[in-house]
Amino acid sequence: MTDFTQISDPEIVVNDITVFVVPDSVMYKSGKGERKVLPQSAGNGNVQQVVSRDVNTFKGMVKFSVRSTTESIALKEQWQNNEGANVIELGSVNLTMNNATMINDPEINLTSDGVVEMEFEGAQLI
Amino acid sequence: MKTEFTFTLTSPVTYKPDNSGEQSETSTLTLKAPTNKQRTQRNKLKQYVLQSMFERQEKIQDSESLKNLQDEVDTDKLKKAEDMTDEEIERQGEILVMSLYGSKMVDSNVLIEEFLVLLQQVCFLEKDKNITKPVFEKMTPDDTDRLLGAYLVNFIRLS
Protein backbone atom coordinates (compact mmCIF):
# COMPACT_ATOMS: atom_id res chain seq x y z
CA MET A 1 0.00 0.00 0.00
CA THR A 2 1.39 3.44 -0.96
CA ASP A 3 2.54 5.61 1.95
CA PHE A 4 1.52 9.25 1.52
CA THR A 5 3.12 10.44 4.77
CA GLN A 6 5.29 13.54 4.40
CA ILE A 7 8.86 12.89 5.57
CA SER A 8 9.48 15.84 7.86
CA ASP A 9 11.50 14.30 10.69
CA PRO A 10 14.39 12.52 8.98
CA GLU A 11 17.16 10.61 10.72
CA ILE A 12 20.66 11.85 9.88
CA VAL A 13 23.75 9.78 10.71
CA VAL A 14 27.20 11.23 9.97
CA ASN A 15 30.19 8.91 10.34
CA ASP A 16 28.04 6.43 12.32
CA ILE A 17 26.89 9.08 14.82
CA THR A 18 23.25 10.18 14.99
CA VAL A 19 22.97 13.95 14.57
CA PHE A 20 20.31 16.09 16.23
CA VAL A 21 19.22 18.54 13.56
CA VAL A 22 17.02 21.60 13.51
CA PRO A 23 13.54 20.50 12.36
CA ASP A 24 12.64 21.35 8.74
CA SER A 25 16.29 22.03 7.88
CA VAL A 26 17.25 18.83 6.04
CA MET A 27 17.41 18.66 2.27
CA TYR A 28 19.29 16.59 -0.24
CA LYS A 29 19.97 16.08 -3.90
CA SER A 30 20.61 12.54 -5.02
CA GLY A 31 23.26 13.59 -7.55
CA LYS A 32 21.61 11.98 -10.53
CA GLY A 33 22.38 15.21 -12.32
CA GLU A 34 20.69 17.68 -14.63
CA ARG A 35 19.67 16.95 -18.17
CA LYS A 36 18.77 18.99 -21.17
CA VAL A 37 16.47 17.83 -23.90
CA LEU A 38 17.72 19.06 -27.25
CA PRO A 39 15.82 18.70 -30.48
CA GLN A 40 17.49 17.57 -33.67
CA SER A 41 15.84 17.63 -37.05
CA ALA A 42 16.26 15.60 -40.22
CA GLY A 43 14.26 18.21 -42.04
CA ASN A 44 10.62 18.51 -43.01
CA GLY A 45 9.47 18.36 -39.40
CA ASN A 46 11.25 15.08 -38.71
CA VAL A 47 12.40 15.98 -35.20
CA GLN A 48 13.93 13.82 -32.52
CA GLN A 49 14.87 14.61 -28.95
CA VAL A 50 18.43 14.14 -27.74
CA VAL A 51 19.12 13.92 -24.04
CA SER A 52 22.26 15.67 -22.86
CA ARG A 53 23.55 14.94 -19.36
CA ASP A 54 25.56 17.59 -17.54
CA VAL A 55 28.05 15.49 -15.59
CA ASN A 56 29.17 18.58 -13.67
CA THR A 57 25.99 18.10 -11.67
CA PHE A 58 26.56 14.41 -10.95
CA LYS A 59 27.28 14.90 -7.28
CA GLY A 60 25.22 14.36 -4.15
CA MET A 61 24.29 17.17 -1.77
CA VAL A 62 23.01 17.11 1.79
CA LYS A 63 22.18 20.22 3.79
CA PHE A 64 21.05 20.50 7.37
CA SER A 65 21.31 22.82 10.35
CA VAL A 66 22.19 22.05 13.93
CA ARG A 67 21.83 24.08 17.12
CA SER A 68 24.89 26.01 18.35
CA THR A 69 25.87 23.61 21.13
CA THR A 70 29.37 22.63 22.27
CA GLU A 71 28.87 19.15 20.84
CA SER A 72 27.62 20.41 17.47
CA ILE A 73 30.50 22.81 17.10
CA ALA A 74 32.99 20.04 17.90
CA LEU A 75 31.37 17.77 15.33
CA LYS A 76 31.37 20.56 12.76
CA GLU A 77 35.17 20.93 13.23
CA GLN A 78 35.65 17.17 12.79
CA TRP A 79 33.56 16.98 9.66
CA GLN A 80 35.13 20.09 8.16
CA ASN A 81 38.62 18.62 8.63
CA ASN A 82 37.55 15.29 7.20
CA GLU A 83 37.52 16.41 3.56
CA GLY A 84 36.26 13.81 1.16
CA ALA A 85 35.98 11.22 3.90
CA ASN A 86 32.63 11.76 5.61
CA VAL A 87 29.76 9.32 5.20
CA ILE A 88 26.22 10.66 5.58
CA GLU A 89 23.24 8.35 5.91
CA LEU A 90 19.66 9.55 5.51
CA GLY A 91 17.74 6.99 7.51
CA SER A 92 14.24 7.91 6.48
CA VAL A 93 14.92 7.46 2.76
CA ASN A 94 17.67 4.79 3.10
CA LEU A 95 20.26 6.72 1.12
CA THR A 96 23.98 7.14 1.80
CA MET A 97 26.42 9.74 0.54
CA ASN A 98 30.04 8.61 0.60
CA ASN A 99 33.17 10.76 0.30
CA ALA A 100 31.34 13.82 1.57
CA THR A 101 33.03 17.19 2.04
CA MET A 102 31.63 20.18 3.90
CA ILE A 103 31.69 22.83 1.18
CA ASN A 104 30.66 25.86 3.20
CA ASP A 105 32.43 27.49 6.10
CA PRO A 106 29.49 27.66 8.50
CA GLU A 107 28.71 30.81 10.41
CA ILE A 108 28.34 29.96 14.08
CA ASN A 109 25.55 32.02 15.60
CA LEU A 110 26.13 32.24 19.35
CA THR A 111 22.66 33.57 20.07
CA SER A 112 19.67 32.28 21.97
CA ASP A 113 18.25 30.70 18.83
CA GLY A 114 21.52 30.27 16.95
CA VAL A 115 21.98 27.55 14.37
CA VAL A 116 24.90 26.24 12.34
CA GLU A 117 24.06 25.57 8.70
CA MET A 118 26.09 22.90 7.00
CA GLU A 119 26.25 21.84 3.39
CA PHE A 120 28.00 18.74 2.13
CA GLU A 121 28.72 17.52 -1.36
CA GLY A 122 30.00 14.11 -2.27
CA ALA A 123 29.31 11.01 -4.32
CA GLN A 124 25.86 10.36 -5.74
CA LEU A 125 23.54 9.08 -3.06
CA ILE A 126 23.02 5.33 -3.13
CA MET B 1 41.68 -14.95 32.26
CA LYS B 2 40.11 -13.87 29.00
CA THR B 3 40.13 -10.12 28.40
CA GLU B 4 38.61 -10.09 24.93
CA PHE B 5 37.00 -12.31 22.32
CA THR B 6 36.02 -12.09 18.67
CA PHE B 7 32.43 -12.53 17.55
CA THR B 8 31.21 -13.27 14.02
CA LEU B 9 27.86 -11.88 12.91
CA THR B 10 25.71 -13.98 10.59
CA SER B 11 24.57 -10.76 8.85
CA PRO B 12 27.33 -8.20 8.27
CA VAL B 13 26.78 -4.55 9.21
CA THR B 14 27.89 -1.45 7.31
CA TYR B 15 29.95 1.21 9.03
CA LYS B 16 32.37 4.00 8.18
CA PRO B 17 36.02 2.91 8.67
CA ASP B 18 38.34 5.48 10.22
CA ASN B 19 40.65 5.76 7.24
CA SER B 20 38.07 5.75 4.47
CA GLY B 21 35.36 8.00 3.08
CA GLU B 22 33.18 5.08 2.05
CA GLN B 23 31.05 2.68 3.96
CA SER B 24 32.42 -0.77 4.49
CA GLU B 25 30.97 -4.05 5.74
CA THR B 26 32.11 -6.18 8.60
CA SER B 27 31.02 -9.41 10.24
CA THR B 28 33.69 -9.37 12.92
CA LEU B 29 33.34 -7.64 16.26
CA THR B 30 35.91 -7.53 19.05
CA LEU B 31 34.51 -7.51 22.56
CA LYS B 32 36.54 -6.54 25.63
CA ALA B 33 35.93 -7.40 29.26
CA PRO B 34 34.14 -4.71 31.30
CA THR B 35 36.09 -2.49 33.69
CA ASN B 36 34.78 -0.43 36.57
CA LYS B 37 33.86 2.23 34.04
CA GLN B 38 31.12 -0.15 32.87
CA ARG B 39 30.28 -1.29 36.37
CA THR B 40 26.67 -0.10 36.31
CA GLN B 41 25.77 -1.95 33.10
CA ARG B 42 27.79 -5.06 34.06
CA ASN B 43 26.07 -5.23 37.46
CA LYS B 44 22.64 -4.79 35.89
CA LEU B 45 23.24 -7.67 33.46
CA LYS B 46 24.62 -9.86 36.24
CA GLN B 47 21.57 -9.06 38.36
CA TYR B 48 19.26 -10.05 35.50
CA VAL B 49 21.10 -13.36 34.98
CA LEU B 50 20.90 -14.26 38.67
CA GLN B 51 17.27 -13.14 39.01
CA SER B 52 16.23 -15.31 36.09
CA MET B 53 18.09 -18.29 37.54
CA PHE B 54 16.54 -17.90 41.00
CA GLU B 55 13.12 -17.55 39.39
CA ARG B 56 13.64 -20.83 37.57
CA GLN B 57 14.82 -22.42 40.80
CA GLU B 58 11.55 -21.54 42.53
CA LYS B 59 9.52 -23.24 39.82
CA ILE B 60 11.45 -26.51 39.69
CA GLN B 61 9.96 -29.39 41.67
CA ASP B 62 12.12 -32.47 40.97
CA SER B 63 15.52 -32.75 42.63
CA GLU B 64 17.39 -33.74 39.42
CA SER B 65 16.44 -30.57 37.54
CA LEU B 66 17.04 -28.51 40.69
CA LYS B 67 20.55 -29.94 40.99
CA ASN B 68 21.24 -29.14 37.33
CA LEU B 69 20.11 -25.56 37.87
CA GLN B 70 22.18 -25.20 41.05
CA ASP B 71 25.21 -26.39 39.07
CA GLU B 72 24.57 -23.48 36.68
CA VAL B 73 25.21 -20.98 39.49
CA ASP B 74 27.92 -22.96 41.29
CA THR B 75 31.01 -21.16 40.02
CA ASP B 76 33.28 -24.06 41.10
CA LYS B 77 31.48 -26.41 38.75
CA LEU B 78 31.11 -24.10 35.76
CA LYS B 79 33.65 -24.29 32.96
CA LYS B 80 35.60 -21.08 32.37
CA ALA B 81 34.99 -19.44 29.00
CA GLU B 82 38.64 -19.89 27.96
CA ASP B 83 38.20 -23.68 28.45
CA MET B 84 35.03 -23.82 26.33
CA THR B 85 34.72 -24.36 22.61
CA ASP B 86 32.88 -21.80 20.48
CA GLU B 87 29.95 -24.20 20.18
CA GLU B 88 29.77 -24.62 23.97
CA ILE B 89 29.86 -20.85 24.47
CA GLU B 90 27.13 -20.39 21.85
CA ARG B 91 24.94 -23.08 23.43
CA GLN B 92 25.45 -21.77 26.97
CA GLY B 93 24.75 -18.25 25.75
CA GLU B 94 21.50 -19.38 24.13
CA ILE B 95 20.34 -20.92 27.41
CA LEU B 96 21.18 -17.76 29.37
CA VAL B 97 19.39 -15.49 26.90
CA MET B 98 16.30 -17.73 26.80
CA SER B 99 16.19 -17.64 30.62
CA LEU B 100 16.37 -13.87 30.56
CA TYR B 101 13.61 -13.48 27.98
CA GLY B 102 11.47 -16.00 29.84
CA SER B 103 11.85 -14.24 33.18
CA LYS B 104 9.04 -12.07 34.55
CA MET B 105 11.64 -10.02 36.42
CA VAL B 106 13.51 -9.01 33.27
CA ASP B 107 12.25 -6.31 30.95
CA SER B 108 13.78 -7.36 27.63
CA ASN B 109 13.78 -3.80 26.25
CA VAL B 110 15.67 -2.48 29.29
CA LEU B 111 18.03 -5.48 29.03
CA ILE B 112 18.96 -4.64 25.44
CA GLU B 113 19.24 -0.90 26.22
CA GLU B 114 21.69 -1.60 29.07
CA PHE B 115 23.59 -4.00 26.80
CA LEU B 116 23.82 -1.31 24.11
CA VAL B 117 25.23 1.24 26.58
CA LEU B 118 27.84 -1.36 27.56
CA LEU B 119 28.60 -2.32 23.95
CA GLN B 120 29.33 1.27 22.97
CA GLN B 121 32.29 1.13 25.33
CA VAL B 122 33.52 -2.45 24.93
CA CYS B 123 32.64 -3.49 21.37
CA PHE B 124 34.96 -2.58 18.47
CA LEU B 125 34.39 -2.73 14.73
CA GLU B 126 38.09 -2.23 14.12
CA LYS B 127 41.03 -1.09 16.25
CA ASP B 128 39.91 1.94 18.33
CA LYS B 129 36.58 2.24 16.53
CA ASN B 130 33.72 1.56 18.92
CA ILE B 131 30.33 0.41 17.77
CA THR B 132 27.72 3.17 17.84
CA LYS B 133 23.94 3.05 18.19
CA PRO B 134 23.26 3.53 14.45
CA VAL B 135 25.55 0.59 13.60
CA PHE B 136 24.03 -1.53 16.38
CA GLU B 137 20.58 -0.83 14.94
CA LYS B 138 21.68 -2.44 11.67
CA MET B 139 22.35 -5.76 13.44
CA THR B 140 19.65 -8.40 13.28
CA PRO B 141 17.81 -9.29 16.53
CA ASP B 142 19.16 -12.86 16.27
CA ASP B 143 22.75 -11.63 16.05
CA THR B 144 22.06 -9.31 19.01
CA ASP B 145 20.81 -12.22 21.11
CA ARG B 146 23.81 -14.38 20.13
CA LEU B 147 26.17 -11.51 20.96
CA LEU B 148 24.47 -10.96 24.33
CA GLY B 149 24.74 -14.68 25.12
CA ALA B 150 28.41 -14.80 24.16
CA TYR B 151 29.21 -11.71 26.26
CA LEU B 152 27.36 -13.09 29.29
CA VAL B 153 29.21 -16.41 29.06
CA ASN B 154 32.60 -14.84 28.51
CA PHE B 155 32.52 -12.00 31.03
CA ILE B 156 29.42 -11.84 33.24
CA ARG B 157 28.39 -15.35 34.21
CA LEU B 158 31.41 -16.21 36.32
CA SER B 159 32.55 -12.70 37.28
Interface residues (C-beta under 8 A of the other chain):
Chain A: V13 N15 D16 I17 T18 N82 G84 A85 N86 V87 E89 G91 T96 N98 N99 A100 G122 A123
Chain B: Y15 K16 S20 G21 E22 Q23 T132 K133 P134 V135
